[in-house]
Amino acid sequence: MALSHTRAQQEWHDTYRALALSRPRRATELRRRLLALSIRIHWHPLWSTPPGRTPAARVELRQRTGGGRRTVGAA
């Protein structure tokens, strides 16, 4: 079953956080998963816009999936 773009983005963030841990378990597997997800996300039609432009939908997606997490009380 193919992952939706939103789910792939969420899994990318989860995998990245797992790799950021000190001495992560299954590091090679996590790196491979991160690479595969990066490729899937990069080639998704949502990202195919002219260079230098960032559609609001992309920003919103990254914020929803954890790429733009803010701490409580942040402006």
Beta strands, then each sheet from edge to edge (+ up, - down):
end
